[in-house]
Amino acid sequence: MCNLYRMEDKDWIRKWAIDAESMINLMPAYQMNPDQMGPIVQNTMDGRKQLVHARWGLPSPLFVQKKAAEDRAAKRRAKGETVDLDQLIRMEPDRGVTNIRKLNLPHWKRWFGIEHRCIVPVTTFAEPDPASQEPGGKIPNSWFGRDESKPLMFFAGIHVPRWESVRKVRDGLTTDDLYGFLTTDPNDVVKPIHEKAMPVLLLTKEETDVWMSAPWEEAQQLARPASNDAIMITSREPYGSTIVSKEGETLHANSL
């Protein structure tokens, strides 16, 4: 599961943005955490590609929201309160699903069409390395990229525009453009660090073209581990595994 990545190459923007310099100025911090705004390239209705910013974290499945709301309702009923369960479900905070792993989950299938596919630019991504745990419990990250020069690659992403939900209680209902990306089994480079998953990487123009324009039956074939010689560990750094927002709030990040 990848919940931290970097995008250190801004030159790629000039390929996708008409007003490239303006978009570069709008770029977020190069280290991306869940629930931040990040750059993606999406398909448009007229068949073009468009560079936009979206919020990292796709809508959680209804059963997840319903279970959380039912737990909340049970606590209120125990206090003798009257509960509107439908309203509780609607207002249940949803900080988003960062990674899509279960492609057969009905919740995701509605967004597999080309109108919802996107590519997410990345130069390196991180996984906490438990084998390198430091005294006191801090777990350093290992960073993975194509090579030490950190050339551009893309995650195979899904984009959900204009989604209404409660991302943070203090903000109430908001309408956001959301994104996340696919994960798959780890290759032999990632597996010693994170044995469960790695992002689905698009490493060639052909692969990005297939992901963005091919029928789903063909596009989903890209959901496979990168070859062992395609990526390497580019660095190991002592960043902790807990992800914290600028406001100091621990962020939720998960994979479904």
Rosetta blueprint (number, residue, H / E / L):
1 M L
2 C L
3 N L
4 L L
5 Y E
6 R E
7 M L
8 E L
9 D L
10 K L
11 D L
12 W L
13 I H
14 R H
15 K H
16 W H
17 A L
18 I L
19 D L
20 A H
21 E H
22 S H
23 M H
24 I H
25 N H
26 L H
27 M L
28 P L
29 A L
30 Y L
31 Q E
32 M E
33 N L
34 P L
35 D L
36 Q L
37 M E
38 G E
39 P E
40 I E
41 V E
42 Q E
43 N E
44 T L
45 M L
46 D L
47 G L
48 R L
49 K E
50 Q E
51 L E
52 V E
53 H E
54 A E
55 R E
56 W E
57 G L
58 L E
59 P L
60 S L
61 P L
62 L H
63 F H
64 V H
65 Q H
66 K H
67 K H
68 A H
69 A H
70 E H
71 D H
72 R H
73 A H
74 A H
75 K H
76 R H
77 R H
78 A H
79 K L
80 G L
81 E L
82 T L
83 V L
84 D L
85 L H
86 D H
87 Q H
88 L H
89 I H
90 R H
91 M H
92 E L
93 P E
94 D L
95 R L
96 G L
97 V E
98 T L
99 N E
100 I E
101 R L
102 K L
103 L L
104 N L
105 L L
106 P H
107 H H
108 W H
109 K H
110 R L
111 W L
112 F L
113 G L
114 I H
115 E H
116 H H
117 R E
118 C E
119 I E
120 V E
121 P E
122 V E
123 T L
124 T E
125 F E
126 A E
127 E E
128 P E
129 D L
130 P H
131 A H
132 S H
133 Q L
134 E L
135 P L
136 G L
137 G L
138 K L
139 I L
140 P L
141 N E
142 S E
143 W E
144 F E
145 G E
146 R L
147 D L
148 E L
149 S L
150 K L
151 P L
152 L L
153 M E
154 F E
155 F E
156 A E
157 G E
158 I E
159 H E
160 V E
161 P E
162 R E
163 W E
164 E E
165 S E
166 V E
167 R L
168 K L
169 V H
170 R H
171 D H
172 G L
173 L E
174 T E
175 T E
176 D E
177 D E
178 L E
179 Y E
180 G E
181 F E
182 L E
183 T E
184 T E
185 D L
186 P L
187 N L
188 D L
189 V L
190 V L
191 K L
192 P L
193 I L
194 H L
195 E L
196 K L
197 A L
198 M E
199 P E
200 V L
201 L E
202 L E
203 L L
204 T L
205 K H
206 E H
207 E H
208 T H
209 D H
210 V H
211 W H
212 M H
213 S H
214 A L
215 P L
216 W H
217 E H
218 E H
219 A H
220 Q H
221 Q H
222 L H
223 A L
224 R L
225 P L
226 A L
227 S L
228 N L
229 D L
230 A L
231 I L
232 M E
233 I E
234 T E
235 S E
236 R E
237 E E
238 P L
239 Y L
240 G L
241 S L
242 T L
243 I L
244 V E
245 S L
246 K L
247 E L
248 G L
249 E L
250 T E
251 L L
252 H L
253 A L
254 N L
255 S E
256 L L
